[in-house]
Amino acid sequence: MSDQDALVLTDILPTAWEALVKTGFQSGATVGVVGSGPVGLLIAQLALACGAAAVYLMDLDQRRLKQAEKLGAVPVPGGEGAAERVLELTGGNGVDVAIDAVGAIPAISTTLACVALGGTVGLVGVLLDGDLPVTAQNLFGRQVSIVPVTGNPYTANDNLTTMITAGRIEPGIVIDHEAPLSAAAETYRSFMARDFVKTILRP
């Protein structure tokens, strides 16, 4: 496998894999992902490789939505109206599995709003400030399950390595920038400005 594939195999790819495992994803399911950063893009790539009927990827950044579309996901402009658009695209049903890959209250609210009755919400993004916007209607009326997700490269490694070497996934494509280690500070500033999705620093 490439250096890029090996790098993402140590962290963000197992996180994306665990998001599908913990939410009970199965082939034929529909998936909604809020946030098309590197983890969100990898969730989409894995879900499609494992037989998802459709993956709807929501984000505010048009460049990232174009990357999502190249992977085969359905791009949906993020923010207000994103959940409603996903509901339209799914015939009013919502998605079987909805995953937040942002870690912000508005994103989690969108995730909860687009999941189907009896569906599962995976929380990949870490919410550092504020309370989860969960209501009794979400939990009891709609029978939605909510699961927190953290990746485990040790348990996921064999499955993911097999998928990479068999050519089923190409996770390293989320890396769209490289820089020398000496340019780390400047590179982090550019990353925070969303100039690229994922970067690697080479010594």
C-alpha positions as CSV (number, residue, x, y, z in Angstrom):
1,M,0.0,0.0,0.0
2,S,1.1,3.6,-0.4
3,D,2.6,5.7,2.4
4,Q,-0.6,7.8,2.4
5,D,-2.8,4.7,2.8
6,A,-0.6,3.4,5.7
7,L,-0.7,6.8,7.5
8,V,-4.5,7.0,7.5
9,L,-4.6,3.3,8.6
10,T,-3.1,4.3,11.9
11,D,-5.9,6.7,13.0
12,I,-8.7,8.2,10.9
13,L,-9.5,5.2,8.8
14,P,-10.2,3.0,11.9
15,T,-12.3,5.8,13.2
16,A,-14.4,5.8,10.0
17,W,-14.6,2.0,10.1
18,E,-15.8,2.0,13.7
19,A,-18.5,4.6,12.9
20,L,-20.0,2.0,10.6
21,V,-19.5,-0.9,12.9
22,K,-21.0,0.7,16.0
23,T,-24.0,2.1,14.2
24,G,-24.8,-1.4,12.9
25,F,-24.4,-0.5,9.2
26,Q,-25.3,-3.2,6.8
27,S,-25.1,-3.5,3.0
28,G,-28.1,-1.9,1.4
29,A,-28.5,0.8,4.1
30,T,-28.6,4.5,3.4
31,V,-26.1,6.7,5.2
32,G,-25.9,10.4,6.0
33,V,-22.7,12.0,7.0
34,V,-22.5,15.6,8.4
35,G,-19.0,16.9,7.7
36,S,-16.9,16.0,4.7
37,G,-13.5,16.4,6.3
38,P,-11.1,13.5,6.1
39,V,-13.1,11.3,8.5
40,G,-16.4,12.1,6.8
41,L,-14.9,11.3,3.4
42,L,-13.5,8.0,4.6
43,I,-16.8,7.0,6.2
44,A,-18.4,7.6,2.8
45,Q,-15.7,5.7,0.9
46,L,-16.0,2.7,3.3
47,A,-19.8,2.7,3.3
48,L,-20.0,2.6,-0.5
49,A,-17.3,-0.1,-0.7
50,C,-19.4,-2.1,1.8
51,G,-22.6,-1.9,-0.3
52,A,-24.4,1.2,0.9
53,A,-27.5,2.0,-1.2
54,A,-26.6,5.7,-1.0
55,V,-24.4,8.0,1.0
56,Y,-25.4,11.7,1.5
57,L,-22.5,13.9,2.5
58,M,-23.3,17.3,4.0
59,D,-20.8,20.2,4.3
60,L,-20.6,24.0,4.0
61,D,-17.5,23.8,1.9
62,Q,-18.1,23.4,-1.8
63,R,-14.6,22.0,-2.5
64,R,-15.2,19.2,-0.1
65,L,-18.6,18.5,-1.5
66,K,-16.9,18.0,-4.9
67,Q,-14.5,15.5,-3.4
68,A,-17.5,13.7,-1.9
69,E,-19.1,13.5,-5.3
70,K,-15.9,12.1,-6.8
71,L,-16.1,9.2,-4.3
72,G,-19.7,8.4,-5.4
73,A,-21.5,10.1,-2.5
74,V,-24.4,12.5,-3.0
75,P,-23.3,16.0,-2.0
76,V,-25.7,18.1,0.0
77,P,-25.0,21.7,0.9
78,G,-24.7,21.9,4.7
79,G,-26.3,24.3,7.2
80,E,-29.9,25.2,7.3
81,G,-32.0,23.0,5.1
82,A,-29.5,20.2,4.8
83,A,-31.6,17.6,6.8
84,E,-34.7,18.6,4.8
85,R,-32.8,18.0,1.6
86,V,-31.8,14.5,2.7
87,L,-35.4,13.8,3.7
88,E,-36.5,14.8,0.2
89,L,-33.8,12.6,-1.4
90,T,-34.9,9.6,0.7
91,G,-38.6,10.0,-0.1
92,G,-39.3,11.5,3.4
93,N,-37.9,8.5,5.2
94,G,-34.5,9.7,6.3
95,V,-31.3,7.6,6.3
96,D,-30.8,4.4,8.2
97,V,-27.5,5.5,9.6
98,A,-26.6,9.2,10.3
99,I,-23.1,10.1,11.4
100,D,-21.8,13.4,12.8
101,A,-18.2,14.0,11.8
102,V,-18.0,17.6,13.0
103,G,-18.5,17.8,16.8
104,A,-20.7,20.9,16.9
105,I,-24.3,21.3,18.1
106,P,-25.7,22.5,14.8
107,A,-24.1,19.5,13.0
108,I,-25.5,17.1,15.6
109,S,-28.9,18.6,15.3
110,T,-28.7,18.1,11.5
111,T,-27.6,14.5,12.1
112,L,-30.6,13.8,14.4
113,A,-33.0,15.5,12.0
114,C,-32.1,13.4,8.9
115,V,-32.1,9.9,10.5
116,A,-35.0,7.6,9.9
117,L,-37.5,6.2,12.4
118,G,-35.7,3.5,14.3
119,G,-32.3,4.6,12.8
120,T,-29.0,5.0,14.5
121,V,-26.9,8.1,15.0
122,G,-23.1,7.9,15.4
123,L,-21.2,10.6,17.1
124,V,-17.7,10.8,15.7
125,G,-17.0,14.5,16.1
126,V,-16.1,15.3,19.7
127,L,-18.4,17.9,21.2
128,L,-16.2,20.0,23.5
129,D,-18.7,22.6,24.6
130,G,-22.4,22.4,25.2
131,D,-25.0,19.7,25.7
132,L,-26.2,17.2,23.2
133,P,-29.4,18.5,21.5
134,V,-31.3,15.3,22.2
135,T,-35.1,15.3,23.0
136,A,-37.5,12.7,24.3
137,Q,-39.0,12.7,20.8
138,N,-35.7,11.6,19.3
139,L,-35.2,8.8,21.8
140,F,-38.7,7.6,22.5
141,G,-41.0,8.8,19.8
142,R,-38.6,8.1,16.9
143,Q,-36.8,5.2,18.6
144,V,-33.4,6.6,17.6
145,S,-30.2,5.0,19.0
146,I,-27.2,7.2,19.6
147,V,-23.7,5.8,19.9
148,P,-20.4,7.6,20.6
149,V,-17.5,6.5,18.3
150,T,-13.8,6.2,18.8
151,G,-11.5,4.3,16.4
152,N,-9.4,1.3,17.3
153,P,-6.6,0.6,14.8
154,Y,-5.7,-2.7,16.5
155,T,-9.1,-4.3,16.0
156,A,-9.8,-2.8,12.6
157,N,-6.3,-3.3,11.1
158,D,-6.8,-6.7,9.4
159,N,-10.1,-5.9,7.8
160,L,-8.9,-2.5,6.5
161,T,-5.6,-3.8,5.3
162,T,-7.4,-6.4,3.3
163,M,-9.7,-3.9,1.7
164,I,-6.8,-1.6,0.8
165,T,-4.6,-4.3,-0.7
166,A,-7.6,-5.8,-2.6
167,G,-8.2,-2.3,-4.2
168,R,-11.7,-1.9,-2.6
169,I,-10.7,1.4,-1.0
170,E,-8.1,4.0,-1.6
171,P,-8.1,5.9,1.7
172,G,-4.9,7.9,1.1
173,I,-6.7,10.1,-1.4
174,V,-8.0,12.2,1.4
175,I,-4.4,13.6,1.8
176,D,-4.3,16.5,-0.6
177,H,-1.3,18.4,0.6
178,E,2.3,17.7,1.7
179,A,4.8,20.0,3.4
180,P,8.2,19.7,5.1
181,L,8.3,19.5,8.9
182,S,10.0,22.8,9.0
183,A,6.8,24.4,7.6
184,A,4.6,22.9,10.3
185,A,3.3,26.2,11.8
186,E,2.4,27.6,8.4
187,T,0.8,24.3,7.4
188,Y,-1.4,24.2,10.5
189,R,-2.6,27.8,9.8
190,S,-3.5,26.8,6.2
191,F,-5.3,23.7,7.5
192,M,-7.4,25.8,9.9
193,A,-8.3,28.0,7.0
194,R,-9.5,24.9,5.2
195,D,-7.1,25.4,2.3
196,F,-6.9,21.6,2.1
197,V,-8.5,18.5,3.6
198,K,-5.6,16.5,5.1
199,T,-1.9,17.2,5.0
200,I,1.2,15.2,5.9
201,L,4.5,16.6,7.2
202,R,7.7,15.0,6.0
203,P,10.9,15.3,8.0
